[in-house]
């Protein structure tokens, strides 16, 4: 939604939603919320524990409830979970309540960034390349459906600072910021 007082980051696992989101929040003077971290804060356990006990379905219910709550706030920068877009209600909340920025990442870039990450339940004990391709096939059109701004990936060599500056330049060009 443009204009909006909120910025919501969407994109695949490893796109940089949390790292870049923190930089953007600092630049725009907004509170930063990471949806997965909010889930952990509310439940008192890691996302992987929720997956172990309740499965993906239980996690997605919790994710939807907190996305609804967090997206109702005004003047926040929210990094959504990569799979939050799978739920039509989540997509509606994101599109109606904030300026949606899609951080893109190719599967090779995701593999590079996630090479040493063992904390993501959907990538545990699987062929990561195949799993990330399947996730991209299921989610890419959903990110595109709600994106107000698309940020192409900058490659494996681009660091967080450079990626954040590139995002800021594009957001400044296109976001019609509304007062919270």
N, C-alpha and C positions, 0 to 999 in steps of 0.2 A: 504494500500500500504506500503510495507516494502522494501526498505528504504523510509523514508519520513521525512520532517522537521516539519510536523504537527501531532498533536494527536487529534482525534475526539472521544468524548465519546458518546455512544449510550446506550439505555436501557430504561426500563419502568419508569413510574412515581414513584418517591420515591426511586429510586435505589441509589441516592446520586451523580448524575452527577454534580450538581452545587457545593455542599460542597466538594466532593472529587476532583473535577476539579480545584477548587481554590488551594488546597494543592499541586496537581500535577504541576500546572502552576508555583507555587512558587519554587518547587523543581527543575524544569527544566529551570527556568528563562525565561518563555514564557508568553506573554500576554494571559490573560484568557478572553474568550468570552462565554457568556451564550446566546443561540439563542433567548430564550423568552425575556430576558432582552434587547437584541439588538432590537427586534421588538418593545418593549415598548419605548425604547429610540428614535427610528425612527418615531414612530407614536405619541408619547406624551401621550398615554393612556395605561391602563392596558390590558393585554391579555383578561381578562374577558369582558371588554368593547368592544373589537373587536368581540368577540364571540356574544355579545348581539346585536351589530349593523349589522355585516356582516355574522354571523354564522360561523360554522366550515370551510365551503368552502372558505370564505373570509380570514379567519385566515391562512388556508393552503397555499393560494396564496402568502400571505405576507411572510410566513415562507419559502417557496421555493425560493423566490427572495432573501431574506437575507441569506439563507443557501448558495446559489450560490455565493453571494458576499463574505461572511465571509470565505468560504472554499477556495476561490482563494488567500487569504492572505498566506504569508509564515511565518512559525515559530510561529504558534498560537496553543493554546489548546482550542478547541471548545466543549462545552457541547450542544449537539443538543436537540431539544425537543423530548419527548418520541414518538410522532407520526410522526416525520419527515421522518421516514423510509417507511411510507405508499406510498410515491411518488417515482416511479422508477427513475426519474431524480435525486432526492435527494440522493437515495442510490448510484447511479453512481458517483455523485460528492464526496460523502463521501469516497467511496472505491478508487476512482482514485486520490484523492488529499490529503489523510492523512492516518495515521496509526489508524485504527478503533479499539477502546477498548469497548467491550460490558460489562457493569456493570449489572450483573444479580440481580434479587430480586424476591422472591416468593410473591404470593398474600398475605399470612399472614404477611410477613415482610412489604410489602407496606401498608397494613391496619394499622399496628403498627406505622409506620413512618408518615403516613398521617392522623392519628386519629384526630388531631386538625387543620388540614389544610382546610381552606374554600376557597382558592384562585383558585382552579383548575376547570374550567368550565365543563369539561367532567365528573367530579365526583359530581357536584352539583345536589341535589334533585334526587339522584338515589340510588339504592342498590349498594353500593360501591364494595362489594365482587363480585357480579355478573358482574358489569361493568369492574372491573380489570381482572377478568377471561376472559371476552370477548376480552378485549384489548390484553391480553397475547396470546390468541388463534390466533388473527389476526396478531400479530407483531413478535412473537418469531422467526419464520422461517426467517423473514426479517432481524432481528438483526444478526442471525446466518449467513445469506447469505453474509454479508459484514464484519463481524468481523475478524480482524487479531489476536485478543487476547480476550479470554473470562475470565472474572473475576467472579467466583462464589461468591454468597453473603456469608457474614460471620456470619449471624444470628442477632437476635434482640439485643443481648448484645454487639456487636462490635460497638465501637464508630467511629467517623469520622477519628480520628488520626490513630487508628489501621487499619482501612480499607484502608486509604491512604498509609500507610507504606506497607501493603500487595500488593496494586496495584503497588507501586513503585518497589518493589522487582521483581514482574512479568514482568513489562514493561522493567526494566533494563535488564532482562534476554533475552527478545525477540525483543525489538524494535531496529532496525538498524537506529539510528538517523542520518539524513542528515543535513548538515548546511543550515540555512535559507539563 
